[in-house]
Each structure stands twice: as C-alpha cells, then as structure tokens.
Amino acid sequence: MRAPGAGAASVVSLALLWLLGLPWTWSAAAALGVYVGSGGWRFLRIVCKTARRDLFGLSVLIRVRLELRRHQRAGHTIPRIFQAVVQRQPERLALVDAGTGECWTFAQLDAYSNAVANLFRQLGFAPGDVVAVFLEGRPEFVGLWLGLAKAGMEAALLNVNLRCEPLAFCLGTSGAKALIFGGEMVADRLFYIYTSGTTGLPKAAIVVHSRYYRMAAFGHHAYRMQAADVLYDCLPLYHSAGNIIGVGQCLIYGLTVVLRKKFSASRFWDDCIKYNCTVVQYIGEICRYLLKQPVREAERRHRVRLAVGNGLRPAIWEEFTQRFGVRQIGEFYGATECNCSIANMDGKVGSCGFNSRILPHVYPIRLVKVNEDTMELLRDAQGLCIPCQAGEPGLLVGQINQQDPLRRFDGYVSESATSKKIAHSVFSKGDSAYLSGDVLVMDELGYMYFRDRSGDTFRWRGENVSTTEVEGVLSRLLGQTDVAVYGVAVPGVEGKAGMAAVADPHSLLDPNAIYQELQKVLAPYARPIFLRLLPQVDTTGTFKIQKTRLQREGFDPRQTSDRLFFLDLKQGHYLPLNEAVYTRICSGAFSL
C-alpha cells in the first residue's frame, strides 16, 4: 500500500516545479520519484503483478453482468434459456450416465422435462407449489427439477443420505406437497438447495433463476470453458456444485455433462477416458482419494485440462497436478446462498480466489476483523466494521444490493436463518452485508486463502490451532487416510484440547508410531492430546468431514466403543484411555 502522505508530497512537488517554470515532463518525473521514494513503489508493484489478472476478472464480471441483463430484459428463465440451447443442437449429447452408459440428447432431455411439467399440471399442482425430489444423481434428476421449473413449481432437492428426523425436518421446512422418490430471472424461485449441515440441521437455501445463471456463468467464463468441452460431474446433484456449476454448463451453454451418481476413485480416470472428458469437478476430499489410489497408466491417458472445485488442500495441490497431468486447477470459494464468491483464475497454488487491490470497489467484498472465539464483528469508533490488512485473518463479507443480481442475497426458506446471515453498517452506515461465516486471509496481491470454517479453530496452551492444518498433516502421514480434528473441553483446563478421529477399519494403526512422526512436523501445542481410532469417519454427501457427533462424544469412553488414547506428555507416548484414566483426567490428576 502507498505510504501515508505520498500522494500529497507528489502534488506539492508538482506545484513547486510548475511555479519554477520547469517543463511538465520534468515535473512528472520528479513527482513520480517522490511518490516512489515515499513508499508508493509498493502499490506500483501490486499494479504490475496483478493488472493482467484483475483485468481478466473484470472482463468475467462484465460478461456475466451483460448476459444476465440481456436475459432479464427478455424475461428469460432457466427453462427458456435451455429451450434456445435445444433448438440450436437438439441431437447433441446433453447428459451421460457413467454408471449405466445411458445417453440423453438435448431433445430427449427437453421431451422428458416437458412430460414432467404436463403430468404435474394434470395432477392439479399450481405454480409456486413445492415438490421434493429424493433421487440419486442421474439424468432423470435433472429432467425432474427442470420439468417442475417449466411448470412454475419449485423443487426441494433432498440429500439422498438423509434418514429419519433430518429427512422429516427437511421435508417439513420445505412445505412440499409431494415427494418424488429415487417466472422472472430475479423473482421466480427455481428450487431449494439444502446446506450440508456440518454444524447443525440443514437449511433450505433459495435458488432463483438469476442465481443459477450467475453461478454457472461465472464458472464458464472464469475458467474459459468452450462449447466443445465435456464435463465429468460425479458430485451430488442435490448440491449447487454438481447441479449448478456442473449441470448448468449443459442447460445454459450446451456442453455435454457426464454424470456418475456416486464418486468412484477407481473408475474416475477410466470414465474420463471413455467419454473424452476435458473438464472434471472435485469437492472436499475427492483429490485426496484419487491420490490414494495405486499409480496406473490410465491416470495419464485422459484429455482433462481443467479441474474445477473447492477444498483442494495446498499440501497436495502440486502433487495432484503433477501426478495426473491436469494443467489448471479452478479452485473457488462460494456457497449456494452467498454473494461473495471468488475464483482462482490464474492457478495460484493454494488460493481460493482474489479480490482486486487496484479496483476493490468493483466487486464489494471484504475481510473484516472478528473475535475468532465468538465470531462477533469488531467495530471502530464510527460503528463500522474494521477492514483487515494484508496477512490478517478476517471474516469474508459481501455487500448486499437486492437490485443487482451479482450482489443480491436470497437467503433461506427460514426467515430467522436468513436474518442471522445479515449484518448492517459494515462498509458504510446503514448498509447490509452477507456474513459468510468463513475466515480467510488475503496477501499483499489480493489472493485469498481459506483459513478455517467458523468453529474449526480452537485455542490450546495460548495458541490458535488450525484443524485444517492438523488434518492435512495427519492424513498425509497416514497415506491420505480420513481424519477429523476438533477441540474438546476438559474440566478445569483453559481452552480446548486437540482430538483426532482417524479412520482405522482394520485396527492396524500404532498410536505411538503416529506420535513419533507428529513430533517432527507439528508444534507441541498442535499435536492431538486425544486419539480416536474408528472404522470410518462420518462425511457428508460432498465428502466434508462431519464433526458434530464426534465433538459431542468428546473423549468419554462411555460414549463409544472405538479405541481411545491419551497423550501422556511425561512418558512421551499415547496411553489407552479407559474409564479410570478418563476419571483421572477430569479430576486433574493427569496434567495436560
């Protein structure tokens, strides 16, 4: 950033030189010299290093905005846009089911969705009615919600892993009038997508037509997808990554999309070769699962040039690209409902996107300071949020403008859930902003790096411990094994002690061998005090680690039959944790 007063010094220098009658070119040169000498060289360096990236990002924003405006003025919905694609290329493959080999052309997808629309009209359903779809990812899934949208109805896309109370909860909150088993761009709701519920019950996020278009268009332009690309989508279609960023390329831009209802690490590259895929999607732990597979010839015989997704850990980023020969990683940050999505458009390792340091107001997002224990916003004397400087972690927020399709926040079906995600007087007095709930860090050039989801850091021995970092280290040491790290409260002890739940289906892991390796790579405060070895770690449908149950059960051996261990620092190794040891820890007899 420019040093304080540098601009004023430049202006004074120019004025003096003009009064002395020196030529303008000499004046400009002198002023530039003063500016650079006063610290302005830092800003010039940022401009030189980021101008090309920022101009491309600006071009993406402009293209998406112009496309959205054109469709809004014409009153186009997603079904209307799809109709134009069908007329342009009716016989091209639209969707391919990699599990069965079934292929649907655009004309067939159109006919199927028309039949769905006509059926529900005949059954007496009216525009605005909600119909729940409980189905695994295959072409019919797309045809069903598309057909409902054609009839003006809203689909509630249920996670196929839901059972019992969570399933009943999602059905109840959606207001669905029917369940199928196994308008305007801005104002007609298209469908509901349920958040994954990693920290509680899922929330039904509202997806309007403009949001669907915006998310698909950003992915398309930011990563320079072409009509000839074939996209491999093995993600759940009840989430936005698979159904909007993936399937949206088919419905809006006419790409062929290959679906597989469930990710298979052993079949992934074979599918890509078989269907000539050029773009693949990933999320969560998919890249790690692929790296865990034995090396085979097929993994380099594919035509994939681009992998788009989020959650690729920096620790395995370059290993993934080098082993599989994928030239570009399109890592992004976003949520179904958010208005502050960002994208890594130039392959910066570890970054989930950027915001321009030159023109920060073009896309009004910001990192603001929070109390990382409570996630409460910190404010200055004027009552406004405090922007973070480069290198400072902060909460990502996006300024809300309901008249701008790129900045609107449509929220959830639940009004109370919606209100909890909005703060006021963030950028300026009286404004509104969306609270992402995620802590990121921005470097001097504007690249952003995901730090931790709220609640995924804990303090131990006066230090902040990043669960993401510890999970990455442990997983790598154990050959990309599933690991969940979290903090647990210990009676009478300040902060939270680290606990790691490690997948050990065959009971082969040696806790003390693990500790010997951890001593080499983790600071003392970051080494887990407790270990839990269990058959498998709970994950969501998008492979995000589920920690809610694990955190609730803590290190109490009465809550689980899994093998538990406690790190005895005096002896320097893990001991089995039984009820007697648990009682001694809780009483303070064992020093932590």
N, C-alpha and C positions, 0 to 999 in steps of 0.2 A: 504494500500500500504506500501511497505517497506520504512523505514526511509532512507533519503539520507546518503550515506556513510556506511550503514550497511554491504553491501557486501564487501567493501574494508577493513573494520575492521576485518571481518571474515578471509579474505585472509592473512592479516598481522599477526593475531593471529596464524593461522596455520603455517606460516613461522617461527615465533619465537619459537613455541613449537617443530617444527622439528629440528631447529638448536640446541635446548637444549637437543635433544635426547629423548624426551618423546614419549611414544607409540602413534601410529596413532589413536587408539580409543580414547585416552585421548585428542588428538589434535582435533579430530572431535567433541567430546563432548564440548570442550571448545569453539570451533568456533561457534557451534550451540548456546551456551549460550550467546556469544557476539552478534550473529545475532538477537536472540530473544530479548535480553536486549536493543538492538538499535532500536527496533520498528518492527523488522521482524515478530513478533508474529501476526501482523495484516494480513499479507499475508498468513501465515500458517493457520490462522483461516478461511480465504476465501477458501483456498485449501480444508480444512477439510469439510467445509459446502457445497461446490459446485462441488467437484470432481465427485461424482456419477451422478449428473445432467449433467455436462459437457461431461462426457464420453458417456452418452446416446445420447446427442445431436450430439456428434461427430460420433457416430455409425449411426445415421439417415443421416447425411451428406454423409458419406461414402457409405451407401446403395443406396441413391438416385443417387450419382455420378456414382457408378458402374453400376446401372441399365441403366442410361442414356447413358453411354459409350457403353454398350453392344448393346443397340438399335441403337445408331448412327452408330456403325461399321457395323451393319447388314442392315443399310438403312431403318429402320422401321419408319413408320409414325403412327399417332394415329389410322387410319383405319386398318393398318397392325397388330398393337398390338391387336386391337379389334377382328380381324379375328381369332387370336390364341385363344382368350377367347371363341369365338363362337364354335370353333372346340372342345374345352375342355368340354363345358357344354351347348350344344345347347338348351336343354329343360328347363333349369333353368330360373326362372323369372328374367328378366332384369329390366323392368320398370313397375310400377303400377301407374295408375291414381287414386288417392284417391277420386277425385271428381265424377268419373263415375264408378269406380271399374274395368275399363278395364285393362287387364294384357297382357304384351308383353314378350314373351320369348326372349332369345338371338338370336335364329334362326329367329324369326319374325322381330326383330329389324334389323337384317342383311339383310333380304329379302326386307324390306321396303326401307332401305338406298340404296340397290343395284338398286331398281326400280327408285329412285330419280336420282341416278347417270346416269342411262341409258336414262331416259327421257331428262335430260338437254343436254346430248351428242347428242341425236336425234334432239333436238331443235336448234343445231348449236352452243351451248356455248363451249368455249375453256378453257383449263387450264389457271388459272390466272384471269379469269373473276370474277367479284364480283356480288353476288346475295343477296339482302336484305331480311331478314326474319322478318316479323311483325306478331308475333303469341304469344299467351299466352302459359304458361308452361304446356306442356303435352307430351306424348311420341312422337307424330309427330314432335315436335320441335327438339328433339334430332335426330330423323331419317332424318330430312331435312338437318341440317348442316353436319351431318355425311356423308350423301349421296353426298352432294356437295363436301366435302373433298375427298371422294373416286374418284370423277371425276376431282380432281385437282383444284376445284374452291373455292373461298373464300366467306364465309357467313358474312354479316354485320348484327349483331343481334340487332334489334331496340327495344328500350324501348316501351312497349305497351301503356304507358301513354302519349307518345309524340303526339302532335297535331300541326297543322298549321305551323308556322315559325320554331320551333325547329325540327319538323319532316322533313320539307323540307331541313333544314340545314344538318341534319344527312344523309339524302339520297344523297344530293349533294356532301358532302365531301367524301362519301364512293366510289363514282364512280360506283354505282351499275347499271348493265344493265337490271336487272329485280327485281321485288318485289313480294315475296310470302306473301300472306295475311294469317290472322287469325285464293410430293416430299420427302424432307430430314427432319430429326428431327430438324435441326437447320435452314435450308434455306427455306422450303416450308411454306408459310403463311397458317395458318389454318382458322382463322376467325378474325373479328374485334369485340371488346367489347367496348362499349361506357361508358366513365366515367359518374358518376351520375350527374355531372354538378351542384353541390350545390353552386358554386360560379361563374357560368357562363354557356355558352353553352357547351354541352358535347364534349369530344374529343374521336376520334376513336383510341383506343389502339390496337396495332398489337399483336396478339397471334400466335406465331409459334408453331410447334409441340413440340419442346423441352420445351417451357414454359408451355404448357398444361400438359405435363407429369410431369415436375418438381413440379408444384403446387399440382397436385393430389397425387403424390408420397410423398411429404412432409407431407401432411395431413394424408395419410395412415400409414406411419411409425412413425411419431411423436406421434400419438395417438393410436398406436398398434391396428389398425383395422384388422379384420380377414375376411376370405372369407365367413364365416357363418353369418356375420353381415348383418342386414337390415337397410338401412339408410333412414330417413324421410327428404325429401327436399321440403320445401314449399316456397323456395326463387325464385325470378325471374330468368329464365334461360337466360336472356339477360345480366346477370352479372356473374362475374367469380366465386363468392362463390357458387351459385347454379349450374352453368353449368360445372365448372371445379372441384372444391373441392368436390361437391356432385356427379354429373353425372359421373365425372371421375373415381369414385370408381367402377362404373358399367362397363364402357368401358375398363378400364385397368386391374382392379383386380377382376372383375366378381361378385361384390356384387349386391344384389337386391336393387334398389332405388325406393322408393315410392314418387311420385310427387303429389303435390297439387298446382294448378295454382295460388291460392291466399291464403295467410295465414289466418287461422280462429282460433282465440283464443278459441272459444267454442268447436271446433272439434279436436283440436290439440292432446290431450291425447287419445281421442276415436280412432283416426286414428292410433296412436302408438300401442294401444292395439289390434285393429283389424288386423293389418298387422305384428304384432310381431316385431316391430322396436326396435333396440338396440342402435342406434346412431341417434341423431337429429341435425339439423343445426339451428342456430339462427343468426340474424344480427340486428344491430340497436336496436329497441325498442321491439322486439318480447318478450323477457323475462319479460319486464315490463307489457306488455299487458296480458301475462299469469298470472302474479301475481295479476293483477287487477280483474281477474275472481273470482266468488264465489268459496269457497272451496267445492270440490266434491270428491266422493270416487274414481272415475276413475283416478284421477291425481296421485294416489299411486299404481295403479294396473298394471302399464306398466312394460316393461323389459328394459327400456332405462338406459344405464350405462354411456353414454358419450354425452355431448352437445358440438358441435364444432361451433365456430363462432367468431365474434368480436363485440365490443361495449357494453358488459355487464358491467354496471356501478358497481364500487366497493361497492356502498351503498346498492345494492340489491343482490350482489353475493351470500353471505351465506344464505340469506333468500330464494333465488331460490333453492339452492342445498338442504336445509333442508326441505322445503315445498314439493318439488316434488321428493325427494329421488334420485336425479341424482348424482352419485358418483364422476364424473370427469367433470370439465369444461375445454374444449380445446380452451381457448381464444388465438387468434393470432393477429398479426398486419401484414398488407400487402395491396397491391394494385395490380390491374390487371397487370400493366406495371412495377412494381418495382423490384429491385434486392436485396432488403434488408429486406425480410420478416423474422419475428421472431415468435416463438411459445412458449406458456406456456405449458411445457411438464410434470410438476410435481404439478400442482394445486395451485401455489402460488396465494393467493387471491389478486385480483386487477391488477395483472401483465399481460401484453400482450405478454411476451416473455423474452428472456435473450440473453446476449452475454457473452462468457466465459471471466472471468478475468484472468484465468490461461493461456489460449491459444487464445488471442484475434485476432491473425492474421489468424487463421484457416478460419474464416468467416469474411472478412474485411468490417465490417460496423462500424459506429462510430456516436456519438453525437458530433456536433461541435457548437461552440458559434456563435450566430447571434444577430443582433439588432432585438429584438422582435416586434418593431413597424413597421420596414420596411422589416424584414426577410433577410436583407443583411448579407452575410457571413463576420465574423470578421477574420482578418488575423494577423499573427505575423510578426516580422521583416524580415523573410525569404520569406514572401508572402504565407505561408501555412495556412490552416485553423487551428483554435485553438481547441484542444480536450477538452471536458467537463470533469470535475472531478465528482466523485460520488455526487449526490444531486443537481448538476447544470443542469438546463433545457437546451436542445440543439436540433438542427435540426438533424434528422436522415438521414444519407447519406450512400450510398453503392458504394464501388469502382467498376468501370466498367472494365470488361475484356471480349471482344466480342468472344474470343476463348473458354471461359469457360461457359457452359450452365447454371451454377448456378449464374453467375455474369454478364451475358450479359444484355444489355438494348436495347430492340427493338423499343421502342418509339411509336410514333403515325403516322397516315397517314400524318398529317401535319408536315412538316419539321421544321417550326418555333416553333410549340408547343413542338417538340422533343428537339430542341436546348435550350429552356428555362428551361428544367429539367436537364441539364448537366452543371457541374462546373469543372474547371480544377485546377490543383495544389492544391488538397485537402489534401490527405495523404502524397504525395511526389511531387516533381517538375515534371510537365508535365503530371501527371496522369489525369484521368477523373473519375467523380463520379456522381451518380444519386442523385438528390435532392428530398427527399420525400415530402417536404412541411409541414411536421408534427413535432411538438415539443414534445419530450419525456423527461423523467427523468430516470436515472439509479441509483440504490442504490449500496451500497458497494459490494454486492454479484453478481452484474451484472444483476439483474432483472430490466426490463424496464416497465415504466408506462406511458400510454398515457396522455399527458397533455392537449393539445388543438390543433385543426387544425388551420393552419395559418389564422389569422383574427378572431379567436374565443376568443381572449383576448382583453380587452380594458383597458385603464388607466383612473381612476377616483379618484379625490382627492389624487393624488400622489401614488396610489396603482394599481397593476395589478389585474383585476377582471377576474376570470375564468368563462366563460359562462357555461361550463360543470358542474361545481360545483353548480352554482346557479340554473341551470335547474334541477339538481338532487334533490336539497333541496326542491324547489317549487313543483316539481312533486310528491315527497314523501308526502309532507304536504297535497296535494290535491288528494290523493288516486291514484297515478300513472297517473294523467292527462297529456296530451300532453302539453309541454311548450317549447317555443323558447325564448332564452335570447340573446340580442345583444346590442351593444353600438350605441348611436345616437348622432350626433353632435348638440350642442346648441350654437346659435350665441353668441359670446363674452365670451364663457366659455371654459377653458382649458380642454382637454381630451374629453371623451365621457361619457354621462350619460347612466346608465343601463336601458334597457326597456325589459319588459317581455310580450310576447304574450301568452295568456293562453286559451286553448280550453274550452269554456263555452256554449255548444249548447243550454242549457235550461235557460240561464241567471239567474243562481241560486247563483253564487259566490258573496261573500261580500268582496270587496277590503280591508276594514279596519280590518276584521277578519283575512284576509291573512297577513296584516301588523303586527298585534299583534303576530302572530306566527313567522314571519320572524325576528322580533326583538330578539327572543330567540335563533336563530340558525345561523344568518348571521351577519358578521361585518357590521358596518354602511355604509362603502363605497361599499359593495356588494349588498345592498338592492336596488331593482329596483326603479328608480325615476319615471318611467312611466309604466303604465299597459295598456294592450290592451286585452280586452275580446272579443273573436271571436268564431264563430260556430265551426271551426276546424282549426288546424294548418297544413299548407302545408307540405307534406312529399314526398320523392322520392319513387320509387318502392321498395327500400330496407329500408323504414321507417326512413331514415335520414331526420332530420328537414330541410326544405327549408327556408332560411332566406333572400334571395336576395330581394324579393318583400317587405318584412316587413321592412328591413333596408332602402330601397329606400323611402318608405312612411313615415318612422320615426314617430314622434308624432303629425303630422299635421292633425287636424280633417277634413280638406278639402279633404284629400286623401282617407278617408274611412268612412263607416257608422258604424263601430264597436265601442263599448263603450271604451272610453279612460279616463284614470285617471292620476293625477299628485300628487306626494308626497309633501305635504306642511310640511316641517320639523318643522316650528314654531308651527303648530297645532298638528303635530304628527299623521296625517292620510291622506289618499288619497282623493282628490277632483276631481269631474268630470272635464274633460278637454274639453272646448269648444273653439270657435274661439277667444273669448275675453281673456280667460286665455292663450291661445297659443300666442296671440299678446303680452301679458304682460311678458311671459317667454322670448320671443325672444328679447324684448326691455330691459330686465334686471330688470324689476320691481319686479319680483319674484326671490328671492335669492335661488340659488341651493347650 
